């Protein structure tokens, strides 16, 4: 059975999202911007980052043994702290 083209597109979008984050963190802002601009549309960008977030949380859950609800709660608290105090240095 051939792979589902929608699933393949979602995983390609998640890889593109991961690449944009990696480029930003290594200081390649032009590369990050180029990757963000390479998404075919906003829906693809959204799906890519959503899948990337789900995969990252799944890896973290497997490594820590915490529930997804606990991880999301911790993440929400970190988001609130960044919104109040600014990003960590």
C-alpha positions as CSV (number, residue, x, y, z in Angstrom):
1,X,0.0,0.0,0.0
2,X,1.5,3.4,-1.0
3,X,2.0,6.0,1.8
4,X,-0.8,8.5,2.4
5,X,0.2,11.7,0.5
6,X,-1.4,13.9,3.2
7,X,0.6,12.2,5.9
8,X,3.7,12.5,3.9
9,X,3.1,16.2,3.4
10,X,2.5,16.6,7.2
11,X,5.8,15.0,8.0
12,X,7.6,17.0,5.4
13,X,6.1,20.2,6.9
14,X,7.2,19.0,10.4
15,X,10.7,18.5,9.1
16,X,10.7,22.0,7.6
17,X,9.4,23.4,10.9
18,X,12.2,21.6,12.8
19,X,14.7,23.0,10.3
20,X,13.5,26.5,10.8
21,X,13.9,26.2,14.6
22,X,17.3,24.6,14.3
23,X,18.5,27.4,11.9
24,X,17.2,30.1,14.3
25,X,19.0,28.5,17.3
26,X,22.3,28.3,15.4
27,X,22.0,32.0,14.5
28,X,21.1,31.4,10.8
29,X,18.1,33.8,10.8
30,X,18.1,34.1,7.0
31,X,17.9,30.3,6.7
32,X,15.1,30.1,9.3
33,X,13.2,32.8,7.4
34,X,13.8,31.0,4.1
35,X,12.4,27.8,5.5
36,X,9.4,29.6,7.0
37,X,8.7,31.2,3.6
38,X,9.0,27.8,1.8
39,X,5.8,26.5,3.3
40,X,3.2,26.4,0.5
41,X,0.5,28.0,2.7
42,X,-0.4,29.0,6.3
43,X,-2.3,25.7,6.8
44,X,0.8,23.7,6.0
45,X,2.9,25.8,8.3
46,X,0.3,25.3,11.1
47,X,0.1,21.5,10.5
48,X,3.9,21.2,10.4
49,X,4.4,23.0,13.7
50,X,1.5,21.2,15.4
51,X,3.0,17.8,14.4
52,X,6.4,18.9,15.5
53,X,5.1,19.9,18.9
54,X,3.2,16.6,19.3
55,X,6.3,14.6,18.4
56,X,8.5,16.6,20.7
57,X,6.1,16.2,23.6
58,X,5.8,12.4,22.8
59,X,9.6,12.1,23.0
60,X,9.6,14.0,26.3
61,X,6.8,11.9,27.7
62,X,8.7,8.7,26.8
63,X,11.9,10.0,28.4
64,X,10.3,11.3,31.6
65,X,7.3,9.0,32.1
66,X,5.1,12.0,32.8
67,X,1.6,12.2,31.4
68,X,0.9,14.3,28.4
69,X,-1.5,16.4,30.5
70,X,1.3,17.1,33.0
71,X,3.7,18.0,30.3
72,X,1.2,20.4,28.6
73,X,0.5,22.0,32.0
74,X,4.2,22.6,32.5
75,X,4.6,23.9,29.0
76,X,1.6,26.3,29.6
77,X,3.3,27.6,32.8
78,X,6.6,28.2,30.8
79,X,4.7,30.0,28.1
80,X,3.0,32.3,30.7
81,X,6.4,33.0,32.3
82,X,7.9,33.9,28.9
83,X,5.0,36.1,28.2
84,X,5.5,37.9,31.5
85,X,9.3,37.9,31.9
86,X,10.5,37.5,28.3
87,X,12.4,34.6,26.8
88,X,15.2,32.9,28.7
89,X,18.7,34.1,27.9
